[in-house]
Amino acid sequence: MNLLLSELFLMVQKQKDDTDRMNLLRQYKNELVLQMLTVNFNPTAKWLIPAGIPPYKKDPNVPMGYQQTTLMKELRTLYIYVDPNQAMAQNKREMQFITLLESLHHTEADLLCAVKDKTLEKMFPAITEKLVRVTFPGLFFWPEPKVPMTEQVANAARKLRGRGRPPKSASETTLEEV
């Protein structure tokens, strides 16, 4: 069964708990799912397309499955919009992106724009970075975001750590000290 990526993410969104979401993402795991999740949550991934939704003609009357292409078919060409080493004029790159959006189903086009702008969590709140990290361990090569330490936790850590050298145990004492 070939689902559009937007259909899969909608199914994940409708699941009751994270275990069901994880199982569904693992069941439909493919290169497209992994790439879109990685690009969305990777803080260093920069798209060469301006932020926001480009001015493309959205056709909501086209039923799913009757669009010209899918994100899965276009996955191999998405590097054009991310790789700065591509020798292409910026206006040509933006026009190709608009053409791509117009050839996709409108739900996949919206999803691609959300991934480009790193706003997938606004579109599908159930798909979080934490869920993806647990579902696909080792997918992300960057560290988890650090939670700032509160003053109370810092004081508790200092008390546990103590100051200076720890006291000697009975086996470490010498005859001179006794």
Backbone as JSON, one array per atom type, in Angstrom:
{
  "sequence": "MNLLLSELFLMVQKQKDDTDRMNLLRQYKNELVLQMLTVNFNPTAKWLIPAGIPPYKKDPNVPMGYQQTTLMKELRTLYIYVDPNQAMAQNKREMQFITLLESLHHTEADLLCAVKDKTLEKMFPAITEKLVRVTFPGLFFWPEPKVPMTEQVANAARKLRGRGRPPKSASETTLEEV",
  "N": [[0.84, -1.17, 0.0], [0.77, 2.06, -1.02], [1.22, 4.92, 0.53], [0.69, 8.43, 0.62], [3.02, 10.76, 1.98], [1.84, 12.7, 3.54], [-0.58, 11.46, 4.18], [0.33, 9.35, 5.77], [1.5, 10.75, 7.96], [-0.78, 11.98, 8.92], [-2.23, 9.75, 9.75], [-0.52, 8.93, 11.81], [-0.78, 11.11, 13.5], [-3.41, 10.79, 14.35], [-3.33, 8.63, 16.08], [-3.72, 7.19, 19.36], [-1.75, 7.0, 21.44], [1.83, 7.34, 22.13], [3.15, 4.9, 21.7], [1.64, 3.54, 19.77], [1.99, 5.39, 17.72], [4.75, 5.22, 17.3], [4.95, 2.54, 16.43], [3.51, 2.67, 14.04], [5.04, 4.51, 12.53], [7.41, 3.02, 12.35], [6.46, 0.82, 10.92], [5.87, 1.89, 8.39], [8.3, 2.83, 7.62], [10.59, 4.34, 5.5], [12.92, 5.62, 3.05], [12.06, 8.21, 2.41], [10.45, 9.02, 4.62], [12.37, 8.98, 6.68], [14.24, 10.89, 5.71], [12.69, 13.27, 5.53], [11.94, 13.65, 8.22], [14.46, 13.91, 9.38], [15.51, 16.21, 8.08], [13.64, 18.08, 8.9], [13.97, 18.23, 11.72], [16.66, 18.7, 12.07], [18.88, 21.03, 13.2], [20.91, 22.23, 11.74], [20.35, 21.98, 9.06], [19.79, 23.74, 6.2], [17.6, 25.27, 4.0], [17.63, 26.34, 0.62], [15.63, 27.87, -0.26], [13.49, 30.63, 0.16], [11.99, 31.41, 3.36], [8.61, 30.65, 4.31], [5.45, 30.22, 2.55], [5.6, 29.54, -0.82], [4.4, 31.33, -3.76], [2.32, 29.45, -5.2], [0.09, 27.57, -7.35], [-2.46, 26.06, -5.86], [-4.33, 23.11, -6.06], [-7.04, 21.98, -4.73], [-8.97, 20.22, -5.61], [-8.03, 17.94, -6.82], [-8.03, 14.51, -6.42], [-6.49, 12.31, -3.96], [-3.79, 10.43, -5.15], [-4.11, 10.98, -7.79], [-2.44, 12.97, -8.58], [0.3, 14.62, -10.31], [2.86, 13.8, -9.52], [4.69, 12.35, -6.72], [6.03, 12.91, -3.41], [7.74, 10.82, -2.82], [8.62, 9.96, -5.32], [9.97, 12.23, -6.09], [12.02, 12.49, -4.31], [14.72, 12.07, -4.88], [15.45, 14.39, -6.17], [15.37, 16.45, -4.38], [17.7, 17.42, -3.26], [18.58, 19.58, -4.66], [17.43, 21.81, -3.57], [18.59, 22.09, -1.14], [21.36, 21.67, -1.11], [24.13, 23.72, -1.17], [26.15, 23.66, -3.05], [25.23, 23.31, -5.57], [25.25, 24.4, -8.83], [23.26, 26.64, -9.7], [21.03, 29.15, -10.65], [19.44, 31.29, -8.29], [16.79, 32.21, -8.73], [15.91, 30.38, -10.66], [16.02, 28.02, -9.19], [14.03, 28.54, -7.28], [11.79, 28.73, -8.96], [11.68, 26.11, -9.95], [11.07, 24.82, -7.57], [8.52, 25.81, -7.04], [7.2, 24.72, -9.25], [7.47, 22.03, -8.6], [5.91, 21.95, -6.23], [3.39, 22.52, -7.33], [2.95, 20.23, -8.81], [2.65, 18.25, -6.96], [0.35, 16.58, -4.7], [-1.93, 18.66, -2.93], [-1.8, 18.36, -0.13], [0.65, 17.11, 0.31], [2.31, 19.07, -0.72], [1.89, 21.15, 1.11], [2.94, 19.89, 3.35], [5.65, 19.58, 2.58], [6.41, 22.27, 2.47], [6.12, 22.86, 5.18], [8.12, 21.23, 6.28], [10.32, 22.41, 5.09], [10.3, 24.91, 6.33], [10.67, 24.07, 8.9], [8.46, 23.56, 10.54], [6.94, 21.36, 11.07], [5.91, 20.27, 13.41], [3.92, 22.04, 14.1], [2.02, 21.54, 12.19], [1.56, 18.8, 12.53], [1.17, 18.04, 15.57], [1.66, 15.75, 17.13], [3.91, 14.53, 16.16], [6.87, 14.7, 17.28], [10.23, 15.81, 18.06], [11.27, 14.28, 20.12], [9.69, 11.94, 19.98], [10.52, 10.97, 17.48], [13.25, 10.56, 17.96], [13.12, 8.45, 19.81], [11.77, 6.53, 18.34], [13.38, 6.06, 16.06], [16.28, 5.37, 16.89], [19.57, 6.67, 16.65], [19.19, 7.95, 14.27], [19.44, 10.71, 14.3], [22.27, 12.78, 14.27], [23.08, 14.83, 15.81], [23.37, 16.29, 19.1], [20.93, 15.88, 21.77], [18.72, 18.55, 22.65], [19.73, 20.59, 25.34], [18.3, 20.8, 28.54], [17.76, 23.62, 30.47], [19.4, 23.93, 33.6], [17.82, 24.15, 36.67], [17.98, 26.35, 39.5], [17.46, 25.05, 41.91], [17.97, 22.35, 41.3], [20.67, 22.57, 40.69], [21.75, 23.35, 43.19], [21.18, 21.04, 44.7], [22.79, 19.21, 43.35], [25.33, 20.25, 43.97], [25.39, 19.81, 46.75], [25.4, 17.04, 46.86], [27.8, 16.53, 45.6], [29.68, 17.83, 47.17], [32.51, 19.49, 48.8], [35.96, 19.83, 48.16], [38.35, 17.24, 49.03], [37.14, 13.91, 49.52], [36.4, 12.42, 52.76], [38.82, 10.25, 54.39], [38.7, 6.72, 54.22], [38.43, 3.98, 56.58], [40.33, 2.08, 55.87], [42.28, 3.52, 54.6], [43.62, 5.05, 56.43], [46.66, 5.87, 58.16], [49.27, 4.55, 60.33], [50.44, 6.62, 61.69], [48.43, 8.5, 61.95], [46.74, 7.36, 63.71]],
  "CA": [[0.0, 0.0, 0.0], [1.58, 3.26, -1.14], [0.58, 6.09, 1.14], [1.39, 9.7, 0.53], [3.62, 11.07, 3.27], [0.86, 13.45, 4.33], [-1.53, 10.48, 4.7], [1.0, 8.63, 6.86], [1.62, 11.63, 9.12], [-2.13, 12.17, 9.44], [-2.53, 8.52, 10.51], [0.28, 8.99, 13.04], [-1.39, 12.14, 14.33], [-4.68, 10.31, 14.9], [-3.13, 7.55, 17.04], [-4.04, 7.58, 20.74], [-0.57, 7.17, 22.29], [3.13, 7.33, 21.45], [3.52, 3.53, 21.31], [0.99, 3.31, 18.47], [2.64, 6.27, 16.74], [6.06, 4.64, 17.0], [4.75, 1.33, 15.63], [3.08, 3.07, 12.7], [6.21, 5.07, 11.83], [8.32, 1.9, 12.03], [5.83, -0.02, 9.9], [5.96, 2.56, 7.1], [9.63, 3.42, 7.51], [11.29, 4.3, 4.21], [13.9, 6.7, 2.91], [11.37, 9.51, 2.43], [10.06, 9.33, 6.01], [13.59, 9.29, 7.44], [14.82, 12.15, 5.22], [11.84, 14.42, 5.9], [12.05, 13.85, 9.67], [15.81, 14.39, 9.66], [15.65, 17.6, 7.61], [12.79, 18.95, 9.71], [14.45, 18.42, 13.09], [18.09, 19.01, 12.07], [19.04, 22.49, 13.31], [21.91, 22.74, 10.8], [19.87, 21.87, 7.68], [19.33, 25.03, 5.67], [17.03, 25.22, 2.66], [18.01, 27.48, -0.21], [14.38, 28.49, -0.66], [13.09, 31.56, 1.22], [10.98, 30.95, 4.32], [7.22, 30.96, 3.96], [4.83, 29.43, 1.49], [5.78, 30.2, -2.12], [3.14, 31.62, -4.48], [2.03, 28.41, -6.18], [-1.34, 27.32, -7.57], [-2.9, 24.87, -5.14], [-5.58, 22.58, -6.61], [-7.59, 21.04, -3.75], [-9.96, 19.33, -6.22], [-7.39, 16.72, -7.29], [-8.06, 13.48, -5.37], [-5.21, 11.67, -3.66], [-3.45, 9.38, -6.09], [-4.26, 11.47, -9.16], [-1.54, 14.09, -8.8], [1.31, 14.32, -11.32], [3.99, 13.1, -8.91], [4.64, 12.26, -5.26], [7.31, 13.22, -2.77], [8.59, 9.64, -2.91], [9.25, 9.98, -6.65], [10.8, 13.43, -6.2], [13.02, 12.51, -3.24], [16.08, 12.14, -5.43], [15.73, 15.74, -6.69], [15.24, 17.47, -3.33], [19.0, 17.97, -2.9], [18.74, 20.85, -5.38], [16.92, 22.89, -2.73], [19.3, 22.09, 0.13], [22.81, 21.65, -1.32], [24.6, 25.01, -1.69], [27.15, 23.47, -4.09], [24.57, 23.17, -6.87], [25.41, 25.58, -9.65], [21.96, 26.99, -10.26], [20.6, 30.5, -10.26], [18.45, 31.24, -7.22], [15.43, 32.33, -9.27], [15.57, 29.12, -11.32], [15.77, 27.07, -8.11], [12.72, 28.86, -6.7], [10.76, 28.38, -9.95], [11.57, 24.65, -9.95], [10.39, 24.43, -6.34], [7.1, 26.11, -7.25], [6.71, 23.7, -10.18], [7.35, 20.8, -7.82], [4.74, 22.07, -5.35], [2.17, 22.45, -8.14], [2.77, 18.88, -9.33], [2.32, 17.38, -5.83], [-0.97, 16.74, -4.09], [-1.84, 19.86, -2.1], [-1.42, 18.03, 1.25], [2.09, 16.88, 0.31], [2.95, 20.37, -0.94], [1.86, 21.83, 2.41], [3.88, 19.18, 4.22], [7.01, 19.93, 2.15], [6.65, 23.65, 2.93], [6.29, 22.8, 6.64], [9.46, 20.67, 6.54], [11.28, 23.45, 4.68], [10.31, 25.95, 7.36], [10.86, 23.4, 10.19], [7.24, 23.75, 11.32], [6.15, 20.12, 10.98], [5.21, 20.06, 14.68], [2.7, 22.86, 14.1], [1.07, 20.86, 11.32], [1.28, 17.51, 13.17], [1.74, 18.18, 16.91], [2.04, 14.47, 17.73], [5.22, 14.12, 15.64], [7.85, 15.55, 17.95], [11.62, 15.34, 17.96], [11.43, 13.23, 21.11], [9.08, 10.73, 19.42], [11.36, 10.49, 16.39], [14.48, 10.04, 18.56], [12.84, 7.16, 20.43], [11.34, 5.61, 17.28], [14.52, 5.74, 15.2], [17.54, 5.75, 17.56], [20.7, 6.75, 15.75], [18.85, 8.72, 13.06], [19.97, 12.07, 14.46], [23.68, 12.81, 14.62], [23.34, 15.99, 16.67], [22.93, 15.97, 20.47], [19.62, 16.33, 22.21], [18.8, 19.89, 23.24], [19.91, 20.54, 26.79], [17.31, 21.5, 29.34], [18.5, 24.45, 31.42], [19.36, 23.45, 34.97], [17.24, 25.11, 37.6], [18.81, 26.65, 40.68], [17.21, 24.01, 42.91], [18.7, 21.15, 40.88], [22.09, 22.88, 40.8], [22.1, 23.28, 44.62], [21.15, 19.63, 45.1], [23.98, 18.58, 42.78], [26.48, 20.7, 44.76], [25.37, 19.13, 48.05], [25.82, 15.66, 46.64], [29.19, 16.52, 45.19], [30.51, 18.27, 48.29], [33.65, 20.35, 48.48], [37.26, 19.29, 48.51], [38.59, 15.81, 48.97], [36.27, 13.17, 50.43], [37.11, 11.93, 53.94], [39.48, 8.97, 54.21], [38.01, 5.57, 54.8], [39.22, 3.35, 57.64], [41.45, 1.33, 55.29], [43.27, 4.47, 54.09], [44.33, 5.74, 57.52], [47.99, 5.32, 58.44], [49.56, 4.36, 61.75], [50.79, 7.91, 62.28], [47.22, 9.24, 62.24], [46.01, 6.68, 64.78]],
  "C": [[0.89, 1.24, 0.0], [0.79, 4.45, -0.61], [1.38, 7.33, 0.77], [1.94, 10.0, 1.93], [2.64, 11.84, 4.15], [-0.2, 12.51, 4.91], [-0.94, 9.73, 5.9], [1.07, 9.5, 8.11], [0.26, 11.93, 9.73], [-2.57, 10.94, 10.24], [-1.78, 8.51, 11.84], [-0.34, 9.98, 14.01], [-2.65, 11.64, 15.03], [-4.52, 9.19, 15.93], [-3.29, 8.07, 18.47], [-2.8, 7.84, 21.6], [0.71, 7.03, 21.48], [3.54, 5.94, 20.99], [2.9, 3.21, 19.95], [1.62, 4.16, 17.38], [3.99, 5.7, 16.32], [5.9, 3.41, 16.11], [4.35, 1.68, 14.2], [4.24, 3.66, 11.9], [7.2, 3.98, 11.46], [7.77, 1.03, 10.92], [6.0, 0.59, 8.51], [7.3, 3.26, 6.9], [10.19, 3.24, 6.1], [12.21, 5.51, 4.13], [13.25, 8.08, 2.99], [11.01, 9.93, 3.85], [11.3, 9.75, 6.8], [14.18, 10.63, 7.01], [14.0, 13.36, 5.66], [11.93, 14.7, 7.4], [13.42, 14.41, 10.03], [15.96, 15.86, 9.27], [14.81, 18.54, 8.48], [13.41, 19.25, 11.08], [15.94, 18.75, 13.17], [18.28, 20.52, 12.13], [20.04, 23.06, 12.31], [21.45, 22.66, 9.35], [19.27, 23.2, 7.24], [18.82, 24.83, 4.24], [17.46, 26.48, 1.91], [16.79, 28.19, -0.79], [13.97, 29.43, 0.47], [12.0, 30.98, 2.12], [9.59, 31.41, 3.88], [6.72, 30.09, 2.83], [4.99, 30.17, 0.17], [4.44, 30.43, -2.82], [2.89, 30.57, -5.57], [0.52, 28.19, -6.25], [-1.7, 25.99, -6.93], [-4.23, 24.41, -5.74], [-6.15, 21.55, -5.64], [-8.62, 20.07, -4.34], [-9.36, 18.03, -6.74], [-7.41, 15.68, -6.17], [-6.68, 12.87, -5.16], [-4.99, 10.51, -4.63], [-3.55, 9.81, -7.54], [-3.38, 12.68, -9.45], [-0.46, 13.66, -9.79], [2.46, 13.51, -10.75], [3.78, 13.04, -7.4], [6.0, 12.65, -4.7], [8.27, 12.03, -2.85], [9.33, 9.61, -4.25], [10.23, 11.14, -6.78], [11.91, 13.5, -5.16], [14.42, 12.7, -3.78], [16.43, 13.53, -5.97], [15.71, 16.81, -5.61], [16.59, 18.08, -2.92], [19.24, 19.32, -3.56], [18.37, 22.02, -4.48], [17.65, 23.01, -1.4], [20.8, 22.26, -0.05], [23.3, 22.97, -1.91], [25.62, 24.87, -2.82], [26.54, 23.28, -5.47], [24.69, 24.48, -7.64], [24.1, 25.87, -10.37], [21.59, 28.38, -9.77], [19.46, 30.38, -9.25], [17.02, 31.34, -7.76], [14.99, 31.07, -10.0], [15.24, 28.05, -10.28], [14.38, 27.29, -7.51], [11.59, 28.51, -7.67], [10.59, 26.86, -10.02], [10.84, 24.16, -8.7], [8.89, 24.69, -6.47], [6.48, 25.09, -8.2], [6.53, 22.37, -9.47], [6.11, 20.84, -6.93], [3.44, 21.94, -6.14], [1.91, 21.05, -8.68], [2.44, 17.87, -8.23], [0.86, 17.56, -5.43], [-0.87, 17.88, -3.09], [-1.45, 19.54, -0.65], [0.08, 17.75, 1.34], [2.86, 18.18, 0.09], [2.99, 21.17, 0.37], [2.86, 21.21, 3.38], [5.33, 19.54, 3.87], [7.35, 21.36, 2.58], [6.86, 23.68, 4.44], [7.66, 22.25, 7.0], [10.52, 21.71, 6.19], [11.43, 24.52, 5.75], [10.49, 25.41, 8.77], [9.66, 23.62, 11.12], [6.34, 22.52, 11.24], [5.35, 19.88, 12.25], [3.96, 20.93, 14.79], [1.61, 22.18, 13.27], [0.61, 19.53, 11.92], [1.9, 17.54, 14.57], [2.19, 16.87, 17.56], [3.42, 14.0, 17.27], [6.26, 15.09, 16.18], [9.25, 14.99, 17.76], [11.86, 14.2, 18.93], [10.87, 11.91, 20.6], [9.97, 10.13, 18.34], [12.67, 9.92, 16.94], [14.26, 8.66, 19.17], [12.5, 6.12, 19.36], [12.52, 5.14, 16.43], [15.82, 6.16, 15.89], [18.7, 5.7, 16.56], [20.42, 7.52, 14.47], [19.47, 10.11, 13.12], [21.42, 11.99, 14.9], [24.05, 14.0, 15.48], [22.8, 15.67, 18.06], [21.54, 16.49, 20.77], [19.75, 17.73, 22.79], [18.87, 19.78, 24.76], [18.83, 21.36, 27.47], [18.07, 22.35, 30.35], [18.29, 23.95, 32.85], [18.77, 24.53, 35.87], [18.16, 25.29, 38.8], [18.66, 25.56, 41.74], [17.98, 22.73, 42.57], [20.2, 21.39, 41.02], [22.55, 22.81, 42.26], [22.12, 21.84, 45.12], [22.38, 18.9, 44.58], [25.24, 18.98, 43.56], [26.54, 19.99, 46.11], [25.82, 17.68, 47.92], [27.31, 15.58, 46.35], [30.11, 16.91, 46.34], [31.63, 19.18, 47.85], [34.92, 19.64, 48.91], [37.33, 17.78, 48.38], [37.65, 15.09, 49.93], [37.06, 12.66, 51.63], [37.69, 10.55, 53.69], [38.64, 7.87, 54.86], [38.94, 4.93, 55.82], [40.43, 2.63, 57.06], [42.56, 2.26, 54.79], [44.06, 5.16, 55.22], [45.66, 5.07, 57.78], [48.18, 5.2, 59.93], [49.86, 5.68, 62.43], [49.54, 8.66, 62.7], [46.46, 8.63, 63.41], [46.63, 6.95, 66.08]]
}
